[in-house]
Amino acid sequence: MLWIEEQFCHSKVESLSQDLGLSNLVVNLLLSRGIGSKEEAITFLNPKLAQLSDPLSIPNLENASSRICKAILENEHILIVGDYDVDGISSTVIVQKTLTSLGGSSKYVIPHRKTEGYGLSMEVIRRGMQKGNFSLIIALDCGTNSFKEAEFLAKNSVDLVVVDHHKAKGKIHPSAIIINPHLDLKSEKIWRDMCTAGLCFKLVHGIIKQLREQGNELSFGISPRDHLALTALGTLADMVPLTGENRILAKYGLKHLRKNPDLGLNKLIRIAKFNTAFPFQSEDVISDCSTN
């Protein structure tokens, strides 16, 4: 493989190099990634949780969180349908744990890969519905293209919230509340490349924020930060670009994964034989997910 370094204006490289105290090589690499100012470079190299945007700025997230808050407060039965990959399972755990902590009544179902296939299929809906009388289904990492299934749920008075990052292949059902960065290309790009785990992090942030504004006591006892490790797991395993908010969530999620893993994640860390004496890197998660 031949490494060819992209060349930029020498004066610009020198100026940015002096401002940042970095070598010309590193500045060239930053410029090649479209990072052309001191402020952008500092944000990229030293991401902070405080830089995360308001979750309610994401299209449909406020509607989705409002519907879920209503279900929690009115003790409606909620069914979560999550995909079977790392992103889908991480997302399912994030939402399920949040609903449980807030006193919600929820169950979850994961499709059987061989017998039910991918996504929000009629097969997985029927199996899930056997768990209770649900008035709300939350589909995670799937559901954008499930028009027939959304129509079935609408006819049976079951509301549907979809959190997904897969591109639409056809008509979107009008009754579903869908959080999907690829459905509104005119909106801000700051969250465009998020996977479902990242979007679920934003969703639970929105839910907690709305419930706190209503004075809900349980919402003050939890934080979106509780789910940083799972968010990083889904983000890294789905191999989305580590820029913008993805970069922030991955950085702090890896720290939480190493220092504050819950019981399940701690078990996975031991099985994977991660060396917790050193900071975790994105490659640790990616390589482990690709070989198991």
C-alpha positions in Angstrom: 0.0 0.0 0.0 1.3 3.4 -1.0 0.6 6.2 1.5 0.1 9.5 -0.3 -0.2 12.6 2.0 -2.6 15.2 0.8 -1.0 18.6 0.5 -2.6 21.8 1.7 -1.6 25.5 1.7 1.7 25.7 3.6 0.8 29.0 5.3 -2.5 27.6 6.6 -0.8 24.4 7.9 1.9 26.4 9.6 -0.6 28.8 11.2 -2.9 26.1 12.5 0.1 24.1 13.7 1.3 27.0 15.8 -2.2 27.7 17.1 -2.7 24.1 18.2 0.9 23.2 19.1 0.7 20.2 16.8 3.0 18.9 14.1 2.4 19.7 10.4 1.6 16.0 9.8 -1.2 16.0 12.4 -2.6 19.3 11.0 -2.6 17.9 7.5 -4.6 14.9 8.7 -7.1 17.2 10.4 -7.4 19.3 7.2 -7.9 16.1 5.1 -11.0 15.4 7.4 -12.5 18.8 6.7 -11.3 20.3 10.0 -10.0 23.7 9.0 -10.2 26.0 12.1 -8.7 26.0 15.6 -12.1 25.7 17.2 -13.1 22.7 15.0 -9.8 21.0 15.8 -10.1 21.5 19.5 -13.7 20.1 19.4 -12.5 17.1 17.4 -9.5 16.3 19.5 -11.1 17.0 22.9 -14.8 16.2 22.7 -16.9 17.1 25.7 -20.4 15.8 26.9 -21.4 19.5 27.2 -21.2 19.8 23.4 -24.1 17.4 22.9 -27.1 19.1 21.3 -30.6 19.4 22.7 -32.2 16.0 22.0 -35.6 17.6 21.3 -34.0 19.3 18.3 -34.1 16.0 16.4 -37.2 15.7 14.2 -40.0 13.7 15.8 -38.0 13.0 19.0 -40.2 15.4 21.0 -43.3 13.6 19.7 -41.9 10.2 20.4 -40.7 11.1 24.0 -44.1 12.7 24.7 -45.9 9.5 23.6 -43.6 7.3 25.7 -44.0 9.7 28.8 -47.7 9.4 28.5 -47.5 5.6 28.4 -45.3 5.6 31.5 -47.5 7.9 33.5 -50.7 6.2 32.5 -49.2 2.7 33.1 -49.8 1.6 29.6 -48.2 -1.7 28.5 -45.2 -1.1 26.2 -43.5 -3.7 23.9 -40.0 -3.1 22.7 -38.9 -4.8 19.5 -35.2 -4.7 19.0 -32.9 -6.0 16.2 -30.6 -8.9 17.0 -27.3 -7.2 16.2 -25.1 -5.3 18.7 -26.7 -2.0 17.9 -30.2 -3.3 18.2 -29.6 -5.2 21.5 -27.7 -2.2 23.0 -30.6 0.0 22.1 -33.1 -2.4 23.5 -31.3 -2.5 26.9 -31.0 1.3 27.0 -34.7 1.8 26.5 -35.9 -1.1 28.6 -33.7 -0.1 31.6 -34.9 3.5 31.3 -38.6 2.6 31.2 -38.1 0.2 34.2 -36.3 2.9 36.2 -39.2 5.3 35.5 -41.8 2.9 36.7 -43.0 1.9 33.2 -44.6 -1.4 32.3 -42.6 -2.8 29.4 -41.4 -6.1 27.9 -39.1 -6.7 25.0 -38.8 -9.2 22.1 -35.8 -9.9 19.8 -36.5 -11.5 16.4 -35.2 -15.0 15.8 -32.7 -14.5 12.9 -33.4 -17.8 11.2 -37.1 -18.2 11.7 -38.4 -14.6 11.8 -35.8 -12.7 9.8 -34.9 -9.1 10.2 -36.9 -6.3 11.7 -40.5 -5.6 12.7 -42.1 -8.5 11.0 -45.6 -9.9 11.6 -44.1 -13.0 13.0 -42.2 -11.1 15.8 -45.2 -8.8 16.4 -47.5 -11.8 17.0 -44.9 -13.5 19.3 -44.4 -10.3 21.2 -48.1 -9.6 21.6 -48.5 -12.9 23.4 -46.6 -11.3 26.3 -49.4 -8.9 27.1 -52.0 -6.4 26.0 -49.9 -3.6 24.5 -51.0 -0.2 23.4 -47.5 1.0 22.3 -44.7 -0.7 20.4 -41.2 0.8 20.2 -39.2 -0.6 17.3 -35.5 -0.2 17.6 -33.0 -0.5 14.7 -35.8 -1.6 12.5 -39.3 -0.5 11.5 -38.7 2.3 8.9 -39.7 0.0 6.1 -42.4 -2.0 7.9 -45.4 -0.4 6.2 -47.6 -3.5 6.3 -46.8 -4.1 10.0 -47.5 -0.4 10.9 -50.8 -0.6 9.1 -51.7 -3.7 11.1 -50.9 -2.1 14.4 -52.8 1.1 13.5 -55.9 -1.0 12.7 -55.6 -2.6 16.1 -55.2 0.7 18.0 -51.5 0.1 18.9 -49.3 3.1 18.5 -45.9 2.7 17.0 -42.6 4.6 17.7 -39.7 3.7 15.5 -36.0 4.6 16.3 -33.9 3.6 13.3 -31.1 4.6 11.0 -31.8 2.5 7.9 -32.8 4.3 4.7 -36.4 4.2 3.6 -37.0 1.9 0.6 -40.6 2.8 0.0 -43.7 4.5 1.5 -43.6 5.5 5.2 -46.7 4.8 7.3 -48.2 8.1 8.4 -49.4 6.8 11.8 -45.9 5.9 13.0 -43.7 8.3 14.9 -40.3 7.7 13.3 -37.0 9.0 14.5 -34.6 8.4 11.6 -31.8 10.8 10.5 -32.2 9.8 6.9 -35.8 10.8 6.6 -35.2 14.6 7.0 -32.1 15.5 5.0 -32.9 19.2 5.4 -32.3 19.2 9.1 -29.0 19.6 10.9 -26.2 17.1 10.1 -24.9 17.0 13.7 -26.7 13.6 14.4 -27.0 12.4 10.7 -24.6 9.5 11.1 -25.8 8.2 14.5 -26.7 4.5 14.8 -29.8 3.5 16.7 -28.0 3.2 20.1 -26.9 6.9 19.7 -30.5 7.9 18.8 -31.8 5.9 21.8 -29.4 7.8 24.0 -31.0 11.0 22.7 -34.5 9.6 23.1 -34.0 8.7 26.8 -32.5 12.1 27.3 -35.6 13.6 25.9 -37.9 11.4 28.0 -36.0 12.3 31.2 -36.0 15.9 30.3 -39.7 16.1 29.7 -40.6 14.1 32.9 -38.3 16.4 35.0 -40.1 19.4 33.6 -43.4 17.8 34.8 -41.9 17.2 38.3 -41.7 13.5 38.0 -39.6 12.3 41.0 -38.2 9.1 39.5 -36.7 11.0 36.5 -34.4 12.9 38.9 -32.8 9.6 40.1 -31.5 8.6 36.6 -29.4 10.1 33.9 -28.7 9.5 30.2 -25.1 9.1 31.3 -26.1 5.8 32.8 -26.2 4.4 29.3 -23.0 5.8 27.8 -21.3 2.4 27.8 -24.1 0.7 25.9 -24.3 3.7 23.5 -20.6 3.4 22.7 -20.9 -0.4 22.2 -23.6 0.1 19.6 -21.9 3.0 18.0 -18.6 1.3 17.6 -20.0 -2.1 16.6 -22.1 -0.5 13.8 -18.9 1.3 12.6 -20.6 4.7 12.0 -18.2 7.7 11.5 -16.6 8.8 14.7 -17.3 12.4 14.2 -19.6 14.9 15.9 -21.8 13.5 18.6 -20.7 9.9 17.7 -17.2 10.8 18.7 -18.3 12.3 22.0 -20.5 9.3 22.9 -17.8 6.8 21.9 -15.1 8.6 24.0 -17.0 8.8 27.2 -18.8 5.5 26.6 -15.5 3.7 26.5 -14.5 5.3 29.8 -17.7 4.2 31.4 -17.3 0.7 29.8 -14.0 0.3 31.5 -14.7 2.0 34.9 -18.4 1.6 35.5 -19.8 -1.4 33.6 -23.0 -2.9 34.8 -23.2 -6.6 35.7 -23.9 -7.8 32.1 -21.2 -5.7 30.5 -18.7 -6.6 33.1 -19.3 -10.3 32.3 -18.8 -9.6 28.6 -15.6 -7.7 29.4 -14.3 -10.8 31.3 -15.3 -13.2 28.5 -13.6 -11.0 25.9 -10.5 -10.8 28.2 -10.2 -7.0 28.0 -7.2 -5.6 29.9 -8.9 -3.1 32.1 -5.5 -1.8 33.3 -5.4 0.3 30.1 -7.9 2.7 28.5 -10.2 0.9 26.0 -9.9 1.8 22.4 -12.5 1.7 19.6 -10.6 -1.2 18.0 -11.1 -3.3 21.2 -14.9 -3.3 20.7 -14.8 -3.6 16.9 -12.4 -6.5 16.8 -14.2 -8.4 19.5 -17.6 -7.9 17.8 -16.3 -9.0 14.4 -14.8 -12.2 15.7 -17.7 -13.4 17.9 
